[in-house]
Each structure stands twice: as C-alpha cells, then as structure tokens.
Amino acid sequence: MPDAPSSQSDLFGFSGSPERADYFQPFAERVRPRTLDDMAGQQHLVGPDGPLRKFLAGNQMPSMIFWGPPGSGKTTLAEICASSLNYRFEQLSAIDSGVKDVRKALENAEKSRRAGHRTILFIDEIHRFSKSQQDTLLHAIEQGLIVLIGATTENPSFEVNGALLSRMQVYILKPLAPEEIESVIKRALLEDRMFNALSITIPDLDFLIEFSGGDARKALNAIEAAIALLPADAHEIVLAREVLEHALQHSAPLYDKGGDSHYDIISAFIKSMRGSDPDAALFWLARMLQGGEDPKFIARRMVIFAGEDIGNADPYAITLAVSVFHAVELIGMPEVRINLAQAVTYLASAPKSNASYQGINEAMSEAKSMQDLRVPLHLRNAPTKLMKDEGYGEGYQYPHSYKGNFVQQQYFPEGINPKAYYRPGEEGREKYIKERLSLLWSERYRPS
C-alpha cells in the first residue's frame, strides 16, 4: 500500500506509483470492505458489542433483514457474514427475480448442504417480492436450508409479510455520517488497485460529502465519473468542485428513491397538501412518479395525511385515501396516476384539522403515567353472575334510553378530572362537531 502524501491533511491528496491498469469492476465494488473492521459506520451492529460481530464470533447467523438507505452497507455486510462463516453466498435481486429463481436458489442450497456447506441467500430489495415469492422462503428458513438475509430501503413492517418477518431479525442501518463518508473515500483511494497508481487531490471534499447524502457508493461513483472525464494519461488529478459538478450533471439522478431527494420531495408533497395547494402537490406527485417512486409509498403517505391533517374536518378524506391505496394495489402504473391525482387534489383542497392527531398524542402522553387506574365499576363488562354480584356494570346509564340518545355520566377513571383531548376546529364538519360537544359537555368545552 502506498504511503499517504504529506499534503493529505491540507488538500486530501492521494498518490501512488505512476503505472495504471484497467479494471472492469466499478470503483465502489473494487473497494468493498471484506471484514467488519473495514466497515465505516454501523457501529451499533459491527462494533465490539454489536450483534453481527457476536454472531460471527459464535459461528452462527440467524436470518435477518437489513433496513436502511442505499449505500449504507447492506450488501457488504451480507457478503462479510458469508465469507467470515465460510458459507456459500448466493444473491438475488427481487426486481428481476421470480419464484422460479428462488426455487433454483433453494435447489442449489440443498446441493450445497448435502456437500456439507451452508448457504446465505441474499435478496436485495426484498420488499419488492410478492407474497407468493416470500412464501416460498418460509419452509427453507424453518428447515435450516438457508440463512436468509434481505435488504430493503422500505419499512419491512409494511412490505414483508408477517409470517416471513416473524422468522427474521430486523436490523436498521443508518446513513453514514460525514466523517464516515470521508473515511470511506480516504480508504478507497489509498487501497484501490487502480486509483492508488494516481495522485488524486479533492480540494473541496465537503462538497462531495454533502452530495453523497450519507451514501458511500454515491460518493465513490461520483469520483469514478469525474476521473473518467479526464484524459486517460492523466496521473496528477485534481478533482476540483467544477470537475465534480461537470461529471455529476450527467450521472446524478434527478430523483433518488433512497436518498435525500426522496425525503425532500415527499416532504414538499405533504406540506403542499397541508397548505391546501393542489397544484403544487400535483407537481411533486409528478416528480415522484417520473422518478420511479413506488406508488404504494405515495398512497400510504396520503392515508396517514388524511388522518393527521384533515381528520374530522372532512371524514370522507380517509375513505378516499384508503380507496386509492387499494386502487394502486389493483391497477398499478401508469393508469393509477389518475387515481393518485384524484386523491391528491381532494386532500389538498379539503378543509384541514389536526385535532384528532393532537388529541391522541396528548392522551397517550398522559395515559402512560396512568396505567394502574382501574375502569369504574359501572363501565365494566358483566358476562357472569359473579361479576354482577360484585357490582360490575351496576349504575351504567344506557344513552339510547334517554332523550337525544345522551346522558351525562363519568367515562374517565375515578380520580381523574375529565379534560378535552380532542379539540375540534372551525373548519368543515368539525365546526358542527364542536358545537355538539359544547352542548353535551359544556363544562369541558367552554368557549375559549
């Protein structure tokens, strides 16, 4: 390995022998870490007390799911686990693999087991597998035929079926911190068999780190793209900001489903609907769809939005949002863009209220410290004679027996002063709800 130049602390430069070889593997693949000690970041998993390190030390490995953003090390960790345990490693991508491919992989695992070798089956983007594809893996896991490691950028609670999820540990990977991205770049340029033959300087390293957004692969791809634009016989390479920008305008995606753009655009989308601007919301919807965003992710966020930001100001909003979510499952792109647009314009144009959202947050906060308070006797169920004799249900007033189907009685636990967690606003249907509650519970809902 060449020595780091003295100028490294000033300009972050790297130099090596003047000879150069051609390699077909991408830069990020050539410098992929081969041991846990080479990993940058994810110390909660690979550090001295991390579960992965303990699994490898104990020569065992459960099936697991790595959930995290692109470039955080999911594939790398799977490969390290396989090589450290001397397991056979087989990889599938859920994007272009079907049930036939899974069965073939399991057949290969069975042949390996008969030969005395265990198999780690790594499935990238496992959330894209259908239920039937996921079901084909259950028996293999239960029988110990494979150790399954799945990688996903989406919440596995939503995208992986419960039967499979219950048989796997879920470990969350975090975006790499700026200093960790710097460490990756430093190690890669010093150790890469191709680029360590060059003298490479990156004066504006902060720009590259910021561009990467916690994605190590994105940073390394940017370096490789910038170097590719320079003369082939160049040995003294300065990757100034303008060089990187020139390269990235050709290679950087307008919308990265797993990167900062993903979170920034969905944030702009939600805030446009919250701000009752259907036109801006449609624009951000179009950006996401054109960028290849999963329509189910968009639809799911709209169901949440309908409850959080509209609530009872327009109770129909959540019905529409759920219906559109089902439409996405039934139809798919490109036609479902019409259903998504219908939901977006309705939700953005609807009256807004976050009273239900605020109410449950406040109630959960207080209920946490009141878990020991008992249900009043008159509200308890009394299915047996013994319970009736103990006073269960005694004194309960059945609202439908009273005028207006209402009677004032205590529904809170004894010793608690009733309070209004739900405070409806003045918009849409909630204005009527507020007026009704003010009449029914005048002490609790006094005009402010």
C-alpha positions as CSV (number, residue, x, y, z in Angstrom):
1,M,0.0,0.0,0.0
2,P,1.5,3.4,-0.9
3,D,2.2,5.9,1.8
4,A,-0.2,8.8,2.1
5,P,1.3,12.1,0.9
6,S,2.2,14.9,3.3
7,S,-0.3,17.2,1.7
8,Q,-3.3,14.9,2.6
9,S,-4.2,16.9,5.6
10,D,-4.4,20.1,3.6
11,L,-5.9,19.1,0.2
12,F,-6.9,15.5,0.9
13,G,-4.5,14.2,-1.8
14,F,-3.6,10.6,-2.7
15,S,-0.6,9.4,-4.7
16,G,0.9,6.1,-5.8
17,S,3.0,4.6,-8.5
18,P,2.7,6.1,-12.0
19,E,1.6,2.8,-13.5
20,R,-2.1,2.3,-14.4
21,A,-4.2,-0.8,-15.1
22,D,-7.7,-1.2,-16.4
23,Y,-10.3,-3.0,-14.4
24,F,-13.9,-3.7,-15.3
25,Q,-15.3,-3.7,-11.8
26,P,-16.8,-0.4,-10.7
27,F,-14.8,1.6,-8.2
28,A,-17.3,1.0,-5.3
29,E,-17.2,-2.8,-5.9
30,R,-13.4,-2.9,-6.0
31,V,-13.0,-1.3,-2.6
32,R,-16.0,-3.0,-0.9
33,P,-15.0,-3.9,2.7
34,R,-14.2,-7.5,3.3
35,T,-14.2,-7.6,7.1
36,L,-16.2,-6.0,9.9
37,D,-13.1,-4.0,10.8
38,D,-13.1,-2.4,7.4
39,M,-16.6,-1.1,7.7
40,A,-17.3,2.6,8.1
41,G,-20.4,3.3,10.2
42,Q,-23.0,0.9,11.6
43,Q,-21.0,0.5,14.8
44,H,-24.2,-0.4,16.6
45,L,-24.2,-3.6,14.6
46,V,-20.5,-4.3,13.9
47,G,-18.8,-2.6,16.9
48,P,-17.4,-4.6,19.9
49,D,-20.8,-5.1,21.4
50,G,-22.7,-5.2,18.0
51,P,-24.9,-8.3,17.3
52,L,-23.3,-9.1,14.0
53,R,-19.9,-9.3,15.5
54,K,-21.2,-11.5,18.2
55,F,-23.0,-13.8,15.7
56,L,-19.8,-14.2,13.7
57,A,-17.7,-14.8,16.9
58,G,-20.1,-17.5,17.9
59,N,-20.0,-19.1,14.4
60,Q,-23.8,-18.7,13.9
61,M,-26.1,-16.4,11.9
62,P,-29.9,-16.0,12.1
63,S,-32.0,-15.0,9.2
64,M,-32.3,-11.2,9.1
65,I,-33.4,-8.1,7.3
66,F,-31.1,-5.1,6.8
67,W,-33.3,-2.0,6.6
68,G,-31.6,1.2,5.6
69,P,-30.9,3.7,2.8
70,P,-28.8,3.0,-0.3
71,G,-25.0,3.0,0.2
72,S,-25.2,2.2,4.0
73,G,-23.6,-1.3,3.6
74,K,-26.4,-3.8,3.4
75,T,-24.9,-5.9,0.6
76,T,-21.4,-5.5,2.1
77,L,-22.5,-6.8,5.5
78,A,-24.2,-9.8,3.9
79,E,-21.0,-10.7,2.0
80,I,-18.9,-10.3,5.1
81,C,-21.2,-12.6,7.1
82,A,-20.9,-15.3,4.4
83,S,-17.1,-15.1,4.0
84,S,-16.5,-14.9,7.7
85,L,-18.5,-18.1,8.3
86,N,-17.3,-19.8,5.2
87,Y,-20.9,-20.1,4.0
88,R,-21.8,-20.3,0.3
89,F,-23.2,-16.9,-0.8
90,E,-26.0,-16.6,-3.4
91,Q,-27.5,-13.3,-4.3
92,L,-30.9,-12.5,-6.0
93,S,-32.5,-9.1,-6.8
94,A,-36.2,-9.0,-6.1
95,I,-36.5,-6.5,-9.0
96,D,-35.8,-9.1,-11.7
97,S,-36.2,-12.5,-9.9
98,G,-39.3,-14.6,-9.8
99,V,-40.5,-17.7,-7.9
100,K,-38.6,-19.9,-10.4
101,D,-35.3,-18.1,-9.5
102,V,-36.0,-18.5,-5.8
103,R,-36.7,-22.2,-6.2
104,K,-33.5,-22.6,-8.2
105,A,-31.5,-20.9,-5.4
106,L,-33.1,-23.3,-2.9
107,E,-32.2,-26.3,-5.0
108,N,-28.6,-25.0,-5.1
109,A,-28.7,-24.6,-1.3
110,E,-29.9,-28.2,-0.9
111,K,-27.0,-29.5,-3.1
112,S,-24.5,-27.5,-1.0
113,R,-26.0,-28.8,2.2
114,R,-25.5,-32.4,1.0
115,A,-21.9,-31.4,0.3
116,G,-21.5,-30.1,3.8
117,H,-21.8,-26.4,3.1
118,R,-24.4,-23.9,4.4
119,T,-25.8,-21.1,2.3
120,I,-26.6,-17.5,2.8
121,L,-29.2,-16.4,0.4
122,F,-29.1,-12.6,0.0
123,I,-32.2,-11.0,-1.6
124,D,-31.8,-7.3,-2.5
125,E,-34.9,-5.1,-2.4
126,I,-36.8,-7.9,-0.7
127,H,-39.8,-5.7,-0.2
128,R,-40.5,-6.0,-4.0
129,F,-41.1,-9.7,-3.7
130,S,-44.8,-10.7,-4.0
131,K,-46.4,-12.6,-1.2
132,S,-46.1,-15.9,-3.1
133,Q,-42.4,-15.3,-3.7
134,Q,-41.9,-14.5,0.0
135,D,-43.9,-17.6,1.0
136,T,-41.5,-19.9,-1.0
137,L,-38.8,-18.9,1.5
138,L,-40.6,-19.8,4.7
139,H,-40.1,-23.6,4.6
140,A,-36.4,-23.2,3.7
141,I,-35.8,-21.0,6.7
142,E,-37.7,-23.2,9.1
143,Q,-35.8,-26.3,7.9
144,G,-32.4,-24.5,8.2
145,L,-31.8,-25.0,4.5
146,I,-30.7,-21.3,4.2
147,V,-29.8,-18.3,6.2
148,L,-31.9,-15.6,4.5
149,I,-30.6,-12.0,4.5
150,G,-32.9,-9.5,3.0
151,A,-32.1,-5.9,2.2
152,T,-34.7,-3.2,1.9
153,T,-35.0,0.6,1.8
154,E,-38.7,0.4,2.8
155,N,-40.2,-0.3,6.3
156,P,-40.3,-4.1,6.4
157,S,-43.4,-3.9,8.7
158,F,-45.3,-2.7,5.7
159,E,-43.7,-4.6,2.8
160,V,-42.7,-8.0,4.2
161,N,-45.4,-10.4,5.1
162,G,-45.8,-11.2,8.8
163,A,-45.1,-14.9,8.5
164,L,-41.7,-14.3,7.0
165,L,-41.0,-11.3,9.2
166,S,-41.6,-13.3,12.3
167,R,-38.8,-15.6,11.4
168,M,-36.2,-12.9,10.8
169,Q,-34.4,-10.3,12.9
170,V,-34.6,-6.7,11.6
171,Y,-31.5,-4.5,11.9
172,I,-31.6,-0.9,10.9
173,L,-28.7,0.6,9.1
174,K,-28.2,4.4,9.3
175,P,-26.9,6.8,6.6
176,L,-23.2,7.3,7.0
177,A,-22.1,10.4,8.9
178,P,-19.9,13.0,7.1
179,E,-16.8,11.8,8.9
180,E,-17.6,8.2,7.9
181,I,-18.0,9.1,4.3
182,E,-14.6,10.8,4.5
183,S,-13.2,7.7,5.9
184,V,-14.6,5.6,3.1
185,I,-13.2,7.9,0.4
186,K,-9.8,8.0,2.2
187,R,-9.5,4.3,2.4
188,A,-10.8,3.7,-1.1
189,L,-8.4,6.0,-2.8
190,L,-5.4,4.7,-0.9
191,E,-6.2,1.0,-1.3
192,D,-7.9,0.7,-4.7
193,R,-5.7,-1.2,-7.1
194,M,-6.4,1.2,-10.0
195,F,-6.6,4.6,-8.4
196,N,-3.7,4.2,-6.0
197,A,-1.5,4.4,-9.1
198,L,-2.5,8.0,-9.5
199,S,-2.1,11.2,-7.5
200,I,-5.6,12.3,-6.7
201,T,-6.5,15.5,-4.9
202,I,-10.0,16.6,-3.8
203,P,-9.8,20.2,-2.7
204,D,-13.5,20.6,-1.9
205,L,-14.1,17.4,-0.1
206,D,-17.1,18.9,1.8
207,F,-19.0,19.3,-1.4
208,L,-18.5,15.7,-2.3
209,I,-19.6,14.6,1.2
210,E,-22.7,16.8,1.1
211,F,-23.6,15.4,-2.3
212,S,-23.3,11.9,-1.1
213,G,-26.1,12.4,1.5
214,G,-24.7,9.5,3.6
215,D,-24.4,7.1,0.7
216,A,-20.9,5.8,0.4
217,R,-21.5,4.3,-3.0
218,K,-22.8,7.6,-4.3
219,A,-19.6,9.4,-3.3
220,L,-17.3,6.7,-4.9
221,N,-19.4,6.7,-8.1
222,A,-19.0,10.5,-8.3
223,I,-15.2,10.2,-8.0
224,E,-15.1,7.5,-10.7
225,A,-17.3,9.5,-13.0
226,A,-15.2,12.6,-12.6
227,I,-12.0,10.7,-13.3
228,A,-13.5,9.1,-16.4
229,L,-14.0,12.6,-17.9
230,L,-10.3,13.4,-17.6
231,P,-7.6,12.4,-20.2
232,A,-6.7,8.7,-20.0
233,D,-3.0,9.5,-19.5
234,A,-3.6,11.9,-16.5
235,H,-1.7,11.0,-13.4
236,E,-1.8,14.2,-11.4
237,I,-5.6,14.5,-10.9
238,V,-7.3,17.4,-9.1
239,L,-11.0,16.8,-8.6
240,A,-12.0,20.4,-8.1
241,R,-15.6,21.2,-7.4
242,E,-16.2,22.2,-11.1
243,V,-14.9,18.9,-12.3
244,L,-17.2,17.0,-9.9
245,E,-20.2,19.2,-10.9
246,H,-19.4,18.6,-14.6
247,A,-19.5,14.9,-14.0
248,L,-22.5,14.8,-11.8
249,Q,-24.7,16.7,-14.2
250,H,-24.5,13.6,-16.3
251,S,-24.7,10.9,-13.7
252,A,-26.7,12.3,-10.7
253,P,-30.3,11.3,-10.8
254,L,-32.9,14.0,-10.5
255,Y,-34.8,11.8,-8.0
256,D,-33.1,9.2,-5.9
257,K,-35.7,7.0,-4.3
258,G,-33.5,6.2,-1.4
259,G,-31.5,9.4,-1.0
260,D,-32.1,12.9,0.3
261,S,-34.2,13.8,-2.8
262,H,-36.7,11.1,-1.8
263,Y,-37.2,12.6,1.6
264,D,-37.1,16.2,0.5
265,I,-39.7,15.7,-2.3
266,I,-42.1,13.7,-0.1
267,S,-41.8,16.5,2.5
268,A,-42.6,19.1,-0.1
269,F,-45.5,17.0,-1.3
270,I,-47.1,16.6,2.2
271,K,-46.5,20.3,3.0
272,S,-48.2,21.3,-0.3
273,M,-51.3,19.3,0.6
274,R,-51.3,20.6,4.2
275,G,-51.1,24.1,2.8
276,S,-54.1,23.5,0.6
277,D,-52.2,24.0,-2.7
278,P,-53.4,21.2,-5.1
279,D,-51.3,22.5,-8.0
280,A,-48.0,22.3,-6.1
281,A,-49.0,18.9,-4.7
282,L,-49.6,17.6,-8.3
283,F,-46.2,18.9,-9.3
284,W,-44.4,17.0,-6.6
285,L,-46.6,13.9,-7.3
286,A,-45.5,14.1,-10.9
287,R,-41.8,14.4,-9.9
288,M,-42.1,11.3,-7.7
289,L,-43.8,9.2,-10.4
290,Q,-41.4,10.3,-13.1
291,G,-38.5,9.4,-10.8
292,G,-39.9,5.9,-10.3
293,E,-41.2,6.2,-6.8
294,D,-43.3,3.3,-5.6
295,P,-47.0,4.4,-5.9
296,K,-47.8,2.4,-2.8
297,F,-45.4,4.6,-0.8
298,I,-47.2,7.7,-2.0
299,A,-50.7,6.3,-1.4
300,R,-49.7,5.1,2.1
301,R,-48.5,8.6,3.0
302,M,-51.8,10.1,1.8
303,V,-53.7,7.7,4.1
304,I,-51.7,9.0,7.0
305,F,-52.1,12.6,5.8
306,A,-55.9,12.2,5.7
307,G,-56.0,11.3,9.4
308,E,-53.3,13.6,10.6
309,D,-54.1,16.8,8.7
310,I,-57.7,16.6,7.7
311,G,-59.3,14.3,10.3
312,N,-63.0,15.1,11.0
313,A,-62.9,18.4,9.1
314,D,-63.8,16.1,6.2
315,P,-64.4,12.4,7.3
316,Y,-64.6,11.3,3.7
317,A,-61.0,12.1,3.1
318,I,-59.6,9.0,4.7
319,T,-62.2,6.9,2.9
320,L,-61.0,8.2,-0.4
321,A,-57.3,7.8,0.5
322,V,-57.8,4.2,1.5
323,S,-59.8,3.5,-1.7
324,V,-56.9,5.0,-3.8
325,F,-54.4,2.8,-1.9
326,H,-56.4,-0.3,-2.9
327,A,-56.6,1.1,-6.4
328,V,-52.8,1.2,-6.5
329,E,-52.6,-2.4,-5.5
330,L,-55.2,-3.5,-8.1
331,I,-54.1,-1.3,-11.1
332,G,-50.5,-0.1,-10.9
333,M,-48.8,2.3,-13.2
334,P,-49.3,4.2,-15.4
335,E,-53.1,4.2,-15.1
336,V,-53.1,4.6,-11.3
337,R,-51.5,8.0,-11.7
338,I,-55.1,9.2,-12.4
339,N,-56.4,7.8,-9.1
340,L,-53.4,9.3,-7.2
341,A,-54.1,12.7,-8.8
342,Q,-57.8,12.5,-7.7
343,A,-56.8,11.8,-4.1
344,V,-54.1,14.5,-4.1
345,T,-56.3,17.2,-5.4
346,Y,-59.1,16.3,-3.0
347,L,-56.9,16.1,0.1
348,A,-55.1,19.3,-0.8
349,S,-58.4,21.1,-1.3
350,A,-60.2,19.7,1.7
351,P,-60.6,21.7,5.0
352,K,-57.9,20.9,7.4
353,S,-57.7,19.9,11.1
354,N,-55.1,18.1,13.1
355,A,-57.3,17.9,16.2
356,S,-57.5,14.1,16.2
357,Y,-53.7,13.8,15.8
358,Q,-53.1,16.3,18.6
359,G,-55.7,14.6,20.8
360,I,-54.3,11.1,20.6
361,N,-50.7,12.4,21.2
362,E,-51.8,14.2,24.3
363,A,-54.0,11.3,25.5
364,M,-51.1,8.8,25.0
365,S,-48.7,11.0,26.9
366,E,-51.0,11.2,29.9
367,A,-52.2,7.6,29.7
368,K,-48.6,6.4,30.0
369,S,-48.5,7.5,33.6
370,M,-52.0,6.3,34.5
371,Q,-51.8,2.6,33.6
372,D,-52.7,1.5,37.1
373,L,-56.0,3.4,37.2
374,R,-58.9,0.9,37.1
375,V,-62.0,1.0,35.0
376,P,-65.0,2.3,37.0
377,L,-67.4,-0.5,38.0
378,H,-70.4,0.9,36.1
379,L,-68.3,0.7,32.8
380,R,-67.1,-2.9,33.3
381,N,-68.4,-5.8,31.4
382,A,-70.5,-8.3,33.5
383,P,-70.9,-11.5,31.5
384,T,-71.2,-13.8,34.6
385,K,-73.5,-13.7,37.7
386,L,-70.4,-13.5,40.0
387,M,-69.4,-10.3,38.2
388,K,-72.8,-8.8,38.5
389,D,-72.9,-9.7,42.2
390,E,-69.6,-7.8,42.5
391,G,-71.2,-4.7,41.1
392,Y,-69.8,-4.9,37.6
393,G,-72.0,-2.8,35.3
394,E,-74.1,-1.5,38.2
395,G,-75.3,2.0,37.7
396,Y,-74.5,2.2,34.0
397,Q,-76.9,4.5,32.1
398,Y,-77.7,3.3,28.6
399,P,-77.6,6.5,26.4
400,H,-80.3,5.2,24.0
401,S,-82.8,5.2,26.9
402,Y,-82.5,8.9,27.2
403,K,-83.7,11.9,25.1
404,G,-81.3,12.7,22.3
405,N,-79.6,9.4,23.0
406,F,-77.3,11.1,25.5
407,V,-76.9,11.2,29.3
408,Q,-74.1,12.7,31.2
409,Q,-72.1,10.2,33.2
410,Q,-68.5,9.5,34.2
411,Y,-66.4,7.7,31.5
412,F,-63.0,8.6,32.8
413,P,-61.3,6.5,35.5
414,E,-62.1,7.5,39.1
415,G,-60.0,10.3,40.4
416,I,-59.4,11.9,37.1
417,N,-60.9,15.2,36.2
418,P,-62.3,14.9,32.6
419,K,-60.5,17.0,30.1
420,A,-60.7,17.7,26.4
421,Y,-58.0,15.9,24.5
422,Y,-60.0,16.3,21.2
423,R,-60.5,20.0,20.5
424,P,-62.3,20.3,17.1
425,G,-61.6,23.3,15.0
426,E,-63.9,25.6,13.0
427,E,-63.3,24.1,9.5
428,G,-65.7,21.8,7.6
429,R,-67.5,19.1,9.5
430,E,-65.6,19.8,12.7
431,K,-67.5,23.1,13.2
432,Y,-70.7,21.0,13.7
433,I,-68.8,18.5,16.0
434,K,-67.5,21.3,18.1
435,E,-71.0,22.8,18.5
436,R,-72.4,19.4,19.5
437,L,-69.7,18.7,22.1
438,S,-70.1,22.1,23.6
439,L,-73.8,21.3,24.2
440,L,-73.2,17.8,25.6
441,W,-70.1,18.6,27.7
442,S,-70.4,22.3,28.4
443,E,-68.0,22.2,31.4
444,R,-65.3,20.6,29.3
445,Y,-65.9,22.5,26.1
446,R,-66.4,26.0,27.2
447,P,-65.8,28.7,24.5
448,S,-62.2,29.9,24.7
